[in-house]
């Protein structure tokens, strides 16, 4: 079975890093795991960062091999090159399935309309859409994007019309897409986590809190800083660790200074994969307070590491089981946040139990090998005429 993954919607990287977001490494892990099956993968990408040897049946094409870093140029070049190269591959290879990875809701589309009409067509890695606030996109770009959405939505709908199976990361995403296409054509397959990289370890004997996130308004990291004075009254050795960079760093630093807790709030910036593993291992609790996201990959990594998690009660946190692998709390409630963190600090047995349950859950439901098997079964089924 030969699968063509087009257009080039994603960068693909074997480097685990959150400096550019998690999706490039998620895509790599999925493709690498899929390559263990008797298939050939022809994957078009808009950027490659690969240091490891690839199996012969995983063929990656970088369509933006240029020194120009302008994102609009890269996207435009990848778009037009995808059309040309895809047609060449379809002409020379006996392709069984066309697949598209990561379809941005409402604006994403596949330009190969004739091909996706004539070939079995699968769309994968579909997440919930989320807003981009003013510290993520400037007003001019936002205005242009809003105009573009009106035109692109019809192409988005047309792409869905030709889709034989769409893969959503969770039930909330499935519910959203079922408003636009038959529910029977949507299958839930989440992202996986690297269980070899993120290994279980017992809780440390400290009161350290970890947040792994871009430092942007949407992630509501200020609530963690505001909760710290309440926590420090009961646990004066507590520390808050931020991993990531972004425009809110100075704002968070000023807030910590105003509250007199600067020495208790540590900004690590973007770190290497090995440093991140150590930070998960050395923290007692992981927190993620975004009000809207497509998916929460750091929560999966924290659970794999055996850490209880405290997250907002939002659809993108579907991997968290309330009161079992951590706590889901209302958005914006600083007192509830502090209370749940201190509850875990005061009851080590509860924290250990949640950490063990979190590890068990990711082993049973989020192992990349299991995720790849589910994708493979979808590809095989549609290639044989099923849906």
TAURHU-V41108 format. One record per helix or strand. SS is the DSSP state (alpha for helix, beta for strand). FROM is the first residue (numbers start at 1). TO is the last residue. Records with the same first field share a line. If there is no record, write none. Layout:
BEGIN
SS = FROM-TO, FROM-TO
END
This chain:
BEGIN
beta = 2-5, 12-13, 40-45, 48-49, 58-62, 97-101, 120-126, 165-168, 186-188, 193-193, 208-212, 239-244, 265-269, 285-288, 308-312, 322-322, 326-329, 367-367
alpha = 23-34, 71-92, 113-118, 139-161, 171-177, 183-185, 217-219, 222-234, 249-258, 262-264, 273-282, 297-304, 315-317, 334-346, 348-365, 368-383
END
